[in-house]
């Protein structure tokens, strides 16, 4: 299945990072109260008001509760608005 975002939307593959506590317990990223990180898979064309500043392959940071979750071919993705992307990680 191919997912192509429209307008000012971005398709992001969720990175599953785990953080280890001092006592050795792993906390999955989905349970953390932090921003999330993902890789841009596809980008919409933008609009006259919103120019697309990310490209395929960029690693981005977004708010934990932003976007719409989509599962395709067993992989978790998020469809985000450009305004939901907080930063590009270099």
PDB file of N, CA, C and O in Angstrom:
ATOM      1  N   UNK A   1       0.842  -1.166   0.000  1.00  0.00           N
ATOM      2  CA  UNK A   1       0.000   0.000   0.000  1.00  0.00           C
ATOM      3  C   UNK A   1       0.898   1.245   0.000  1.00  0.00           C
ATOM      4  O   UNK A   1       1.887   1.300   0.731  1.00  0.00           O
ATOM      5  N   UNK A   2       0.555   2.221  -0.807  1.00  0.00           N
ATOM      6  CA  UNK A   2       1.283   3.485  -0.852  1.00  0.00           C
ATOM      7  C   UNK A   2       0.409   4.583  -0.270  1.00  0.00           C
ATOM      8  O   UNK A   2      -0.762   4.716  -0.628  1.00  0.00           O
ATOM      9  N   UNK A   3       0.989   5.368   0.631  1.00  0.00           N
ATOM     10  CA  UNK A   3       0.267   6.476   1.241  1.00  0.00           C
ATOM     11  C   UNK A   3       0.932   7.767   0.782  1.00  0.00           C
ATOM     12  O   UNK A   3       2.123   7.971   1.018  1.00  0.00           O
ATOM     13  N   UNK A   4       0.168   8.642   0.127  1.00  0.00           N
ATOM     14  CA  UNK A   4       0.684   9.926  -0.336  1.00  0.00           C
ATOM     15  C   UNK A   4      -0.061  11.037   0.391  1.00  0.00           C
ATOM     16  O   UNK A   4      -1.262  11.216   0.187  1.00  0.00           O
ATOM     17  N   UNK A   5       0.648  11.789   1.244  1.00  0.00           N
ATOM     18  CA  UNK A   5      -0.023  12.875   1.959  1.00  0.00           C
ATOM     19  C   UNK A   5      -0.405  14.011   1.014  1.00  0.00           C
ATOM     20  O   UNK A   5       0.263  14.246   0.007  1.00  0.00           O
ATOM     21  N   UNK A   6      -1.481  14.709   1.349  1.00  0.00           N
ATOM     22  CA  UNK A   6      -1.977  15.815   0.536  1.00  0.00           C
ATOM     23  C   UNK A   6      -1.692  17.151   1.221  1.00  0.00           C
ATOM     24  O   UNK A   6      -1.488  17.210   2.434  1.00  0.00           O
ATOM     25  N   UNK A   7      -1.684  18.206   0.436  1.00  0.00           N
ATOM     26  CA  UNK A   7      -1.544  19.592   0.901  1.00  0.00           C
ATOM     27  C   UNK A   7      -0.330  19.754   1.819  1.00  0.00           C
ATOM     28  O   UNK A   7       0.798  19.490   1.403  1.00  0.00           O
ATOM     29  N   UNK A   8      -0.553  20.186   3.063  1.00  0.00           N
ATOM     30  CA  UNK A   8       0.555  20.455   3.985  1.00  0.00           C
ATOM     31  C   UNK A   8       0.770  19.315   4.979  1.00  0.00           C
ATOM     32  O   UNK A   8       1.172  19.544   6.120  1.00  0.00           O
ATOM     33  N   UNK A   9       0.503  18.096   4.540  1.00  0.00           N
ATOM     34  CA  UNK A   9       0.656  16.921   5.412  1.00  0.00           C
ATOM     35  C   UNK A   9       1.988  16.212   5.130  1.00  0.00           C
ATOM     36  O   UNK A   9       2.540  16.297   4.033  1.00  0.00           O
ATOM     37  N   UNK A  10       2.483  15.511   6.158  1.00  0.00           N
ATOM     38  CA  UNK A  10       3.745  14.778   6.076  1.00  0.00           C
ATOM     39  C   UNK A  10       3.517  13.386   6.644  1.00  0.00           C
ATOM     40  O   UNK A  10       2.903  13.241   7.701  1.00  0.00           O
ATOM     41  N   UNK A  11       4.006  12.361   5.953  1.00  0.00           N
ATOM     42  CA  UNK A  11       3.925  10.981   6.435  1.00  0.00           C
ATOM     43  C   UNK A  11       5.239  10.654   7.133  1.00  0.00           C
ATOM     44  O   UNK A  11       6.310  10.754   6.535  1.00  0.00           O
ATOM     45  N   UNK A  12       5.150  10.263   8.406  1.00  0.00           N
ATOM     46  CA  UNK A  12       6.326  10.017   9.229  1.00  0.00           C
ATOM     47  C   UNK A  12       6.287   8.594   9.765  1.00  0.00           C
ATOM     48  O   UNK A  12       5.267   8.140  10.284  1.00  0.00           O
ATOM     49  N   UNK A  13       7.417   7.891   9.633  1.00  0.00           N
ATOM     50  CA  UNK A  13       7.551   6.556  10.226  1.00  0.00           C
ATOM     51  C   UNK A  13       8.024   6.749  11.659  1.00  0.00           C
ATOM     52  O   UNK A  13       9.037   7.403  11.907  1.00  0.00           O
ATOM     53  N   UNK A  14       7.297   6.185  12.577  1.00  0.00           N
ATOM     54  CA  UNK A  14       7.590   6.341  13.996  1.00  0.00           C
ATOM     55  C   UNK A  14       8.839   5.548  14.360  1.00  0.00           C
ATOM     56  O   UNK A  14       8.953   4.370  14.022  1.00  0.00           O
ATOM     57  N   UNK A  15       9.770   6.192  15.048  1.00  0.00           N
ATOM     58  CA  UNK A  15      10.958   5.498  15.556  1.00  0.00           C
ATOM     59  C   UNK A  15      10.649   4.982  16.941  1.00  0.00           C
ATOM     60  O   UNK A  15      10.226   5.738  17.815  1.00  0.00           O
ATOM     61  N   UNK A  16      10.858   3.707  17.140  1.00  0.00           N
ATOM     62  CA  UNK A  16      10.597   3.099  18.442  1.00  0.00           C
ATOM     63  C   UNK A  16      11.873   3.132  19.274  1.00  0.00           C
ATOM     64  O   UNK A  16      12.703   2.227  19.195  1.00  0.00           O
ATOM     65  N   UNK A  17      12.015   4.176  20.062  1.00  0.00           N
ATOM     66  CA  UNK A  17      13.157   4.323  20.954  1.00  0.00           C
ATOM     67  C   UNK A  17      12.728   3.934  22.357  1.00  0.00           C
ATOM     68  O   UNK A  17      11.601   4.206  22.770  1.00  0.00           O
ATOM     69  N   UNK A  18      13.631   3.298  23.085  1.00  0.00           N
ATOM     70  CA  UNK A  18      13.347   2.955  24.468  1.00  0.00           C
ATOM     71  C   UNK A  18      14.383   3.625  25.346  1.00  0.00           C
ATOM     72  O   UNK A  18      15.555   3.728  24.987  1.00  0.00           O
ATOM     73  N   UNK A  19      13.935   4.071  26.486  1.00  0.00           N
ATOM     74  CA  UNK A  19      14.828   4.708  27.436  1.00  0.00           C
ATOM     75  C   UNK A  19      14.956   3.807  28.646  1.00  0.00           C
ATOM     76  O   UNK A  19      13.964   3.275  29.144  1.00  0.00           O
ATOM     77  N   UNK A  20      16.178   3.639  29.116  1.00  0.00           N
ATOM     78  CA  UNK A  20      16.425   2.775  30.263  1.00  0.00           C
ATOM     79  C   UNK A  20      16.546   3.634  31.522  1.00  0.00           C
ATOM     80  O   UNK A  20      17.298   4.608  31.554  1.00  0.00           O
ATOM     81  N   UNK A  21      15.802   3.259  32.548  1.00  0.00           N
ATOM     82  CA  UNK A  21      15.882   3.987  33.813  1.00  0.00           C
ATOM     83  C   UNK A  21      17.137   3.570  34.559  1.00  0.00           C
ATOM     84  O   UNK A  21      17.814   2.622  34.161  1.00  0.00           O
ATOM     85  N   UNK A  22      17.449   4.272  35.638  1.00  0.00           N
ATOM     86  CA  UNK A  22      18.630   3.961  36.443  1.00  0.00           C
ATOM     87  C   UNK A  22      18.562   2.552  37.032  1.00  0.00           C
ATOM     88  O   UNK A  22      19.597   1.928  37.267  1.00  0.00           O
ATOM     89  N   UNK A  23      17.362   2.055  37.267  1.00  0.00           N
ATOM     90  CA  UNK A  23      17.211   0.713  37.841  1.00  0.00           C
ATOM     91  C   UNK A  23      17.180  -0.383  36.782  1.00  0.00           C
ATOM     92  O   UNK A  23      17.044  -1.561  37.115  1.00  0.00           O
ATOM     93  N   UNK A  24      17.308  -0.003  35.490  1.00  0.00           N
ATOM     94  CA  UNK A  24      17.377  -0.991  34.430  1.00  0.00           C
ATOM     95  C   UNK A  24      16.064  -1.309  33.751  1.00  0.00           C
ATOM     96  O   UNK A  24      16.000  -2.240  32.948  1.00  0.00           O
ATOM     97  N   UNK A  25      15.017  -0.565  34.049  1.00  0.00           N
ATOM     98  CA  UNK A  25      13.710  -0.800  33.431  1.00  0.00           C
ATOM     99  C   UNK A  25      13.634  -0.011  32.130  1.00  0.00           C
ATOM    100  O   UNK A  25      13.963   1.175  32.096  1.00  0.00           O
ATOM    101  N   UNK A  26      13.197  -0.679  31.051  1.00  0.00           N
ATOM    102  CA  UNK A  26      13.040  -0.014  29.759  1.00  0.00           C
ATOM    103  C   UNK A  26      11.643   0.581  29.656  1.00  0.00           C
ATOM    104  O   UNK A  26      10.647  -0.087  29.934  1.00  0.00           O
ATOM    105  N   UNK A  27      11.585   1.854  29.250  1.00  0.00           N
ATOM    106  CA  UNK A  27      10.310   2.542  29.062  1.00  0.00           C
ATOM    107  C   UNK A  27      10.149   2.789  27.568  1.00  0.00           C
ATOM    108  O   UNK A  27      10.951   3.514  26.981  1.00  0.00           O
ATOM    109  N   UNK A  28       9.125   2.201  26.935  1.00  0.00           N
ATOM    110  CA  UNK A  28       8.934   2.445  25.507  1.00  0.00           C
ATOM    111  C   UNK A  28       8.599   3.900  25.235  1.00  0.00           C
ATOM    112  O   UNK A  28       8.051   4.588  26.096  1.00  0.00           O
ATOM    113  N   UNK A  29       8.928   4.371  24.034  1.00  0.00           N
ATOM    114  CA  UNK A  29       8.719   5.766  23.682  1.00  0.00           C
ATOM    115  C   UNK A  29       7.258   6.161  23.800  1.00  0.00           C
ATOM    116  O   UNK A  29       6.949   7.295  24.167  1.00  0.00           O
ATOM    117  N   UNK A  30       6.355   5.239  23.492  1.00  0.00           N
ATOM    118  CA  UNK A  30       4.929   5.561  23.536  1.00  0.00           C
ATOM    119  C   UNK A  30       4.443   5.844  24.950  1.00  0.00           C
ATOM    120  O   UNK A  30       3.386   6.454  25.116  1.00  0.00           O
ATOM    121  N   UNK A  31       5.182   5.420  25.978  1.00  0.00           N
ATOM    122  CA  UNK A  31       4.780   5.647  27.359  1.00  0.00           C
ATOM    123  C   UNK A  31       5.458   6.874  27.961  1.00  0.00           C
ATOM    124  O   UNK A  31       5.148   7.261  29.088  1.00  0.00           O
ATOM    125  N   UNK A  32       6.369   7.483  27.228  1.00  0.00           N
ATOM    126  CA  UNK A  32       7.092   8.636  27.739  1.00  0.00           C
ATOM    127  C   UNK A  32       6.320   9.921  27.474  1.00  0.00           C
ATOM    128  O   UNK A  32       5.587  10.024  26.490  1.00  0.00           O
ATOM    129  N   UNK A  33       6.487  10.884  28.345  1.00  0.00           N
ATOM    130  CA  UNK A  33       5.821  12.184  28.210  1.00  0.00           C
ATOM    131  C   UNK A  33       6.749  13.177  27.528  1.00  0.00           C
ATOM    132  O   UNK A  33       6.899  14.306  27.995  1.00  0.00           O
ATOM    133  N   UNK A  34       7.365  12.774  26.441  1.00  0.00           N
ATOM    134  CA  UNK A  34       8.305  13.626  25.732  1.00  0.00           C
ATOM    135  C   UNK A  34       7.839  13.786  24.296  1.00  0.00           C
ATOM    136  O   UNK A  34       6.862  13.178  23.860  1.00  0.00           O
ATOM    137  N   UNK A  35       8.571  14.623  23.576  1.00  0.00           N
ATOM    138  CA  UNK A  35       8.305  14.722  22.151  1.00  0.00           C
ATOM    139  C   UNK A  35       8.752  13.424  21.491  1.00  0.00           C
ATOM    140  O   UNK A  35       9.566  12.686  22.047  1.00  0.00           O
ATOM    141  N   UNK A  36       8.228  13.151  20.322  1.00  0.00           N
ATOM    142  CA  UNK A  36       8.522  11.915  19.606  1.00  0.00           C
ATOM    143  C   UNK A  36       9.406  12.219  18.404  1.00  0.00           C
ATOM    144  O   UNK A  36       9.463  13.354  17.932  1.00  0.00           O
ATOM    145  N   UNK A  37      10.093  11.194  17.915  1.00  0.00           N
ATOM    146  CA  UNK A  37      10.982  11.329  16.762  1.00  0.00           C
ATOM    147  C   UNK A  37      10.544  10.350  15.692  1.00  0.00           C
ATOM    148  O   UNK A  37      10.140   9.226  15.990  1.00  0.00           O
ATOM    149  N   UNK A  38      10.629  10.788  14.431  1.00  0.00           N
ATOM    150  CA  UNK A  38      10.278   9.925  13.316  1.00  0.00           C
ATOM    151  C   UNK A  38      11.038  10.327  12.071  1.00  0.00           C
ATOM    152  O   UNK A  38      11.680  11.377  12.030  1.00  0.00           O
ATOM    153  N   UNK A  39      10.961   9.485  11.059  1.00  0.00           N
ATOM    154  CA  UNK A  39      11.610   9.745   9.774  1.00  0.00           C
ATOM    155  C   UNK A  39      10.551  10.058   8.732  1.00  0.00           C
ATOM    156  O   UNK A  39       9.540   9.362   8.633  1.00  0.00           O
ATOM    157  N   UNK A  40      10.788  11.114   7.951  1.00  0.00           N
ATOM    158  CA  UNK A  40       9.842  11.535   6.923  1.00  0.00           C
ATOM    159  C   UNK A  40       9.893  10.540   5.760  1.00  0.00           C
ATOM    160  O   UNK A  40      10.956  10.283   5.195  1.00  0.00           O
ATOM    161  N   UNK A  41       8.733   9.987   5.413  1.00  0.00           N
ATOM    162  CA  UNK A  41       8.616   9.002   4.343  1.00  0.00           C
ATOM    163  C   UNK A  41       8.048   9.637   3.074  1.00  0.00           C
ATOM    164  O   UNK A  41       8.463   9.294   1.967  1.00  0.00           O
ATOM    165  N   UNK A  42       7.107  10.555   3.232  1.00  0.00           N
ATOM    166  CA  UNK A  42       6.484  11.234   2.093  1.00  0.00           C
ATOM    167  C   UNK A  42       6.022  12.615   2.523  1.00  0.00           C
ATOM    168  O   UNK A  42       5.704  12.843   3.690  1.00  0.00           O
ATOM    169  N   UNK A  43       5.989  13.540   1.559  1.00  0.00           N
ATOM    170  CA  UNK A  43       5.640  14.930   1.844  1.00  0.00           C
ATOM    171  C   UNK A  43       4.601  15.393   0.836  1.00  0.00           C
ATOM    172  O   UNK A  43       4.716  15.110  -0.357  1.00  0.00           O
ATOM    173  N   UNK A  44       3.581  16.108   1.317  1.00  0.00           N
ATOM    174  CA  UNK A  44       2.593  16.704   0.421  1.00  0.00           C
ATOM    175  C   UNK A  44       3.202  17.867  -0.356  1.00  0.00           C
ATOM    176  O   UNK A  44       4.360  18.226  -0.142  1.00  0.00           O
ATOM    177  N   UNK A  45       2.424  18.447  -1.249  1.00  0.00           N
ATOM    178  CA  UNK A  45       2.924  19.524  -2.104  1.00  0.00           C
ATOM    179  C   UNK A  45       2.912  20.885  -1.416  1.00  0.00           C
ATOM    180  O   UNK A  45       3.502  21.830  -1.939  1.00  0.00           O
ATOM    181  N   UNK A  46       2.270  21.013  -0.280  1.00  0.00           N
ATOM    182  CA  UNK A  46       2.173  22.288   0.402  1.00  0.00           C
ATOM    183  C   UNK A  46       0.995  23.092  -0.125  1.00  0.00           C
ATOM    184  O   UNK A  46       0.264  22.641  -1.007  1.00  0.00           O
ATOM    185  N   UNK A  47       0.823  24.275   0.422  1.00  0.00           N
ATOM    186  CA  UNK A  47      -0.240  25.178  -0.023  1.00  0.00           C
ATOM    187  C   UNK A  47       0.379  26.557  -0.222  1.00  0.00           C
ATOM    188  O   UNK A  47       1.568  26.751   0.032  1.00  0.00           O
ATOM    189  N   UNK A  48      -0.421  27.507  -0.673  1.00  0.00           N
ATOM    190  CA  UNK A  48       0.086  28.865  -0.833  1.00  0.00           C
ATOM    191  C   UNK A  48       0.481  29.466   0.516  1.00  0.00           C
ATOM    192  O   UNK A  48       1.420  30.258   0.592  1.00  0.00           O
ATOM    193  N   UNK A  49      -0.226  29.097   1.567  1.00  0.00           N
ATOM    194  CA  UNK A  49       0.054  29.616   2.904  1.00  0.00           C
ATOM    195  C   UNK A  49       1.163  28.852   3.621  1.00  0.00           C
ATOM    196  O   UNK A  49       1.906  29.434   4.411  1.00  0.00           O
ATOM    197  N   UNK A  50       1.279  27.540   3.349  1.00  0.00           N
ATOM    198  CA  UNK A  50       2.232  26.686   4.065  1.00  0.00           C
ATOM    199  C   UNK A  50       3.224  26.090   3.082  1.00  0.00           C
ATOM    200  O   UNK A  50       2.858  25.282   2.229  1.00  0.00           O
ATOM    201  N   UNK A  51       4.471  26.490   3.204  1.00  0.00           N
ATOM    202  CA  UNK A  51       5.543  25.925   2.375  1.00  0.00           C
ATOM    203  C   UNK A  51       6.149  24.735   3.103  1.00  0.00           C
ATOM    204  O   UNK A  51       6.327  24.775   4.321  1.00  0.00           O
ATOM    205  N   UNK A  52       6.461  23.693   2.377  1.00  0.00           N
ATOM    206  CA  UNK A  52       7.019  22.483   2.974  1.00  0.00           C
ATOM    207  C   UNK A  52       8.520  22.682   3.215  1.00  0.00           C
ATOM    208  O   UNK A  52       9.281  22.938   2.282  1.00  0.00           O
ATOM    209  N   UNK A  53       8.927  22.562   4.468  1.00  0.00           N
ATOM    210  CA  UNK A  53      10.332  22.768   4.818  1.00  0.00           C
ATOM    211  C   UNK A  53      11.044  21.467   5.175  1.00  0.00           C
ATOM    212  O   UNK A  53      12.220  21.484   5.541  1.00  0.00           O
ATOM    213  N   UNK A  54      10.345  20.347   5.074  1.00  0.00           N
ATOM    214  CA  UNK A  54      10.967  19.040   5.308  1.00  0.00           C
ATOM    215  C   UNK A  54      10.979  18.273   4.001  1.00  0.00           C
ATOM    216  O   UNK A  54      10.205  18.555   3.086  1.00  0.00           O
ATOM    217  N   UNK A  55      11.878  17.294   3.931  1.00  0.00           N
ATOM    218  CA  UNK A  55      11.960  16.450   2.732  1.00  0.00           C
ATOM    219  C   UNK A  55      12.063  14.994   3.165  1.00  0.00           C
ATOM    220  O   UNK A  55      12.339  14.699   4.328  1.00  0.00           O
ATOM    221  N   UNK A  56      11.842  14.102   2.233  1.00  0.00           N
ATOM    222  CA  UNK A  56      11.921  12.667   2.512  1.00  0.00           C
ATOM    223  C   UNK A  56      13.316  12.343   3.044  1.00  0.00           C
ATOM    224  O   UNK A  56      14.326  12.769   2.484  1.00  0.00           O
ATOM    225  N   UNK A  57      13.349  11.588   4.127  1.00  0.00           N
ATOM    226  CA  UNK A  57      14.617  11.195   4.745  1.00  0.00           C
ATOM    227  C   UNK A  57      14.975  12.007   5.978  1.00  0.00           C
ATOM    228  O   UNK A  57      15.812  11.575   6.770  1.00  0.00           O
ATOM    229  N   UNK A  58      14.362  13.176   6.164  1.00  0.00           N
ATOM    230  CA  UNK A  58      14.633  13.994   7.352  1.00  0.00           C
ATOM    231  C   UNK A  58      14.135  13.281   8.599  1.00  0.00           C
ATOM    232  O   UNK A  58      13.109  12.600   8.574  1.00  0.00           O
ATOM    233  N   UNK A  59      14.883  13.448   9.703  1.00  0.00           N
ATOM    234  CA  UNK A  59      14.406  13.005  11.013  1.00  0.00           C
ATOM    235  C   UNK A  59      13.791  14.217  11.675  1.00  0.00           C
ATOM    236  O   UNK A  59      14.420  15.273  11.751  1.00  0.00           O
ATOM    237  N   UNK A  60      12.564  14.078  12.155  1.00  0.00           N
ATOM    238  CA  UNK A  60      11.845  15.210  12.726  1.00  0.00           C
ATOM    239  C   UNK A  60      11.359  14.897  14.131  1.00  0.00           C
ATOM    240  O   UNK A  60      11.187  13.739  14.514  1.00  0.00           O
ATOM    241  N   UNK A  61      11.144  15.962  14.880  1.00  0.00           N
ATOM    242  CA  UNK A  61      10.607  15.874  16.224  1.00  0.00           C
ATOM    243  C   UNK A  61       9.188  16.453  16.182  1.00  0.00           C
ATOM    244  O   UNK A  61       8.954  17.514  15.605  1.00  0.00           O
ATOM    245  N   UNK A  62       8.258  15.741  16.799  1.00  0.00           N
ATOM    246  CA  UNK A  62       6.876  16.206  16.824  1.00  0.00           C
ATOM    247  C   UNK A  62       6.281  15.951  18.193  1.00  0.00           C
ATOM    248  O   UNK A  62       6.790  15.141  18.967  1.00  0.00           O
ATOM    249  N   UNK A  63       5.203  16.648  18.481  1.00  0.00           N
ATOM    250  CA  UNK A  63       4.531  16.506  19.759  1.00  0.00           C
ATOM    251  C   UNK A  63       3.933  15.110  19.882  1.00  0.00           C
ATOM    252  O   UNK A  63       3.481  14.538  18.890  1.00  0.00           O
ATOM    253  N   UNK A  64       3.927  14.566  21.077  1.00  0.00           N
ATOM    254  CA  UNK A  64       3.472  13.192  21.308  1.00  0.00           C
ATOM    255  C   UNK A  64       2.051  12.933  20.833  1.00  0.00           C
ATOM    256  O   UNK A  64       1.775  11.861  20.295  1.00  0.00           O
ATOM    257  N   UNK A  65       1.145  13.883  21.015  1.00  0.00           N
ATOM    258  CA  UNK A  65      -0.261  13.634  20.713  1.00  0.00           C
ATOM    259  C   UNK A  65      -0.705  14.218  19.382  1.00  0.00           C
ATOM    260  O   UNK A  65      -1.906  14.317  19.130  1.00  0.00           O
ATOM    261  N   UNK A  66       0.220  14.603  18.532  1.00  0.00           N
ATOM    262  CA  UNK A  66      -0.163  15.200  17.251  1.00  0.00           C
ATOM    263  C   UNK A  66      -0.311  14.131  16.173  1.00  0.00           C
ATOM    264  O   UNK A  66       0.207  13.022  16.304  1.00  0.00           O
ATOM    265  N   UNK A  67      -1.018  14.477  15.121  1.00  0.00           N
ATOM    266  CA  UNK A  67      -1.125  13.612  13.959  1.00  0.00           C
ATOM    267  C   UNK A  67      -2.173  12.524  14.078  1.00  0.00           C
ATOM    268  O   UNK A  67      -2.836  12.359  15.102  1.00  0.00           O
ATOM    269  N   UNK A  68      -2.293  11.786  12.976  1.00  0.00           N
ATOM    270  CA  UNK A  68      -3.214  10.666  12.869  1.00  0.00           C
ATOM    271  C   UNK A  68      -2.406   9.395  12.642  1.00  0.00           C
ATOM    272  O   UNK A  68      -1.600   9.327  11.714  1.00  0.00           O
ATOM    273  N   UNK A  69      -2.615   8.403  13.473  1.00  0.00           N
ATOM    274  CA  UNK A  69      -1.886   7.141  13.373  1.00  0.00           C
ATOM    275  C   UNK A  69      -2.457   6.282  12.250  1.00  0.00           C
ATOM    276  O   UNK A  69      -3.672   6.141  12.109  1.00  0.00           O
ATOM    277  N   UNK A  70      -1.550   5.709  11.451  1.00  0.00           N
ATOM    278  CA  UNK A  70      -1.930   4.850  10.333  1.00  0.00           C
ATOM    279  C   UNK A  70      -1.004   3.634  10.340  1.00  0.00           C
ATOM    280  O   UNK A  70       0.198   3.766  10.574  1.00  0.00           O
ATOM    281  N   UNK A  71      -1.561   2.460  10.085  1.00  0.00           N
ATOM    282  CA  UNK A  71      -0.744   1.257   9.997  1.00  0.00           C
ATOM    283  C   UNK A  71      -0.864   0.694   8.587  1.00  0.00           C
ATOM    284  O   UNK A  71      -1.969   0.429   8.113  1.00  0.00           O
ATOM    285  N   UNK A  72       0.271   0.512   7.914  1.00  0.00           N
ATOM    286  CA  UNK A  72       0.283  -0.030   6.557  1.00  0.00           C
ATOM    287  C   UNK A  72       1.391  -1.063   6.445  1.00  0.00           C
ATOM    288  O   UNK A  72       2.537  -0.791   6.804  1.00  0.00           O
ATOM    289  N   UNK A  73       1.058  -2.229   5.956  1.00  0.00           N
ATOM    290  CA  UNK A  73       2.020  -3.317   5.798  1.00  0.00           C
ATOM    291  C   UNK A  73       2.759  -3.624   7.102  1.00  0.00           C
ATOM    292  O   UNK A  73       3.945  -3.952   7.090  1.00  0.00           O
ATOM    293  N   UNK A  74       2.049  -3.514   8.221  1.00  0.00           N
ATOM    294  CA  UNK A  74       2.624  -3.849   9.518  1.00  0.00           C
ATOM    295  C   UNK A  74       3.525  -2.778  10.109  1.00  0.00           C
ATOM    296  O   UNK A  74       4.165  -3.019  11.133  1.00  0.00           O
ATOM    297  N   UNK A  75       3.594  -1.603   9.496  1.00  0.00           N
ATOM    298  CA  UNK A  75       4.459  -0.523   9.975  1.00  0.00           C
ATOM    299  C   UNK A  75       3.588   0.638  10.453  1.00  0.00           C
ATOM    300  O   UNK A  75       2.614   1.003   9.794  1.00  0.00           O
ATOM    301  N   UNK A  76       3.945   1.216  11.606  1.00  0.00           N
ATOM    302  CA  UNK A  76       3.210   2.351  12.164  1.00  0.00           C
ATOM    303  C   UNK A  76       3.714   3.660  11.570  1.00  0.00           C
ATOM    304  O   UNK A  76       4.917   3.920  11.543  1.00  0.00           O
ATOM    305  N   UNK A  77       2.785   4.477  11.096  1.00  0.00           N
ATOM    306  CA  UNK A  77       3.096   5.791  10.550  1.00  0.00           C
ATOM    307  C   UNK A  77       2.206   6.826  11.229  1.00  0.00           C
ATOM    308  O   UNK A  77       1.195   6.495  11.849  1.00  0.00           O
ATOM    309  N   UNK A  78       2.611   8.084  11.095  1.00  0.00           N
ATOM    310  CA  UNK A  78       1.786   9.209  11.512  1.00  0.00           C
ATOM    311  C   UNK A  78       1.630  10.144  10.322  1.00  0.00           C
ATOM    312  O   UNK A  78       2.583  10.381   9.581  1.00  0.00           O
ATOM    313  N   UNK A  79       0.433  10.669  10.144  1.00  0.00           N
ATOM    314  CA  UNK A  79       0.221  11.735   9.170  1.00  0.00           C
ATOM    315  C   UNK A  79       0.115  13.017   9.988  1.00  0.00           C
ATOM    316  O   UNK A  79      -0.820  13.198  10.768  1.00  0.00           O
ATOM    317  N   UNK A  80       1.098  13.909   9.793  1.00  0.00           N
ATOM    318  CA  UNK A  80       1.190  15.144  10.545  1.00  0.00           C
ATOM    319  C   UNK A  80       0.952  16.343   9.642  1.00  0.00           C
ATOM    320  O   UNK A  80       1.248  16.298   8.448  1.00  0.00           O
ATOM    321  N   UNK A  81       0.420  17.409  10.212  1.00  0.00           N
ATOM    322  CA  UNK A  81       0.399  18.698   9.526  1.00  0.00           C
ATOM    323  C   UNK A  81       1.787  19.298   9.667  1.00  0.00           C
ATOM    324  O   UNK A  81       2.494  19.007  10.631  1.00  0.00           O
ATOM    325  N   UNK A  82       2.175  20.117   8.735  1.00  0.00           N
ATOM    326  CA  UNK A  82       3.474  20.777   8.803  1.00  0.00           C
ATOM    327  C   UNK A  82       3.616  21.554  10.111  1.00  0.00           C
ATOM    328  O   UNK A  82       4.709  21.626  10.671  1.00  0.00           O
ATOM    329  N   UNK A  83       2.517  22.136  10.601  1.00  0.00           N
ATOM    330  CA  UNK A  83       2.573  22.917  11.843  1.00  0.00           C
ATOM    331  C   UNK A  83       2.840  22.057  13.080  1.00  0.00           C
ATOM    332  O   UNK A  83       3.244  22.582  14.117  1.00  0.00           O
ATOM    333  N   UNK A  84       2.618  20.727  12.983  1.00  0.00           N
ATOM    334  CA  UNK A  84       2.852  19.829  14.103  1.00  0.00           C
ATOM    335  C   UNK A  84       4.307  19.418  14.238  1.00  0.00           C
ATOM    336  O   UNK A  84       4.691  18.856  15.263  1.00  0.00           O
ATOM    337  N   UNK A  85       5.125  19.685  13.227  1.00  0.00           N
ATOM    338  CA  UNK A  85       6.539  19.327  13.273  1.00  0.00           C
ATOM    339  C   UNK A  85       7.268  20.425  14.013  1.00  0.00           C
ATOM    340  O   UNK A  85       7.205  21.594  13.632  1.00  0.00           O
ATOM    341  N   UNK A  86       7.965  20.041  15.083  1.00  0.00           N
ATOM    342  CA  UNK A  86       8.631  21.010  15.944  1.00  0.00           C
ATOM    343  C   UNK A  86      10.055  21.330  15.478  1.00  0.00           C
ATOM    344  O   UNK A  86      10.507  22.468  15.605  1.00  0.00           O
ATOM    345  N   UNK A  87      10.764  20.328  14.936  1.00  0.00           N
ATOM    346  CA  UNK A  87      12.161  20.530  14.563  1.00  0.00           C
ATOM    347  C   UNK A  87      12.632  19.444  13.625  1.00  0.00           C
ATOM    348  O   UNK A  87      12.067  18.352  13.582  1.00  0.00           O
ATOM    349  N   UNK A  88      13.684  19.757  12.867  1.00  0.00           N
ATOM    350  CA  UNK A  88      14.390  18.767  12.059  1.00  0.00           C
ATOM    351  C   UNK A  88      15.660  18.408  12.826  1.00  0.00           C
ATOM    352  O   UNK A  88      16.386  19.297  13.271  1.00  0.00           O
ATOM    353  N   UNK A  89      15.929  17.128  12.982  1.00  0.00           N
ATOM    354  CA  UNK A  89      17.094  16.667  13.713  1.00  0.00           C
ATOM    355  C   UNK A  89      18.213  16.380  12.712  1.00  0.00           C
ATOM    356  O   UNK A  89      18.049  15.580  11.791  1.00  0.00           O
ATOM    357  N   UNK A  90      19.344  17.042  12.907  1.00  0.00           N
ATOM    358  CA  UNK A  90      20.478  16.853  11.989  1.00  0.00           C
ATOM    359  C   UNK A  90      21.588  16.086  12.669  1.00  0.00           C
ATOM    360  O   UNK A  90      22.625  15.829  12.058  1.00  0.00           O
TER     361      UNK A  90
END
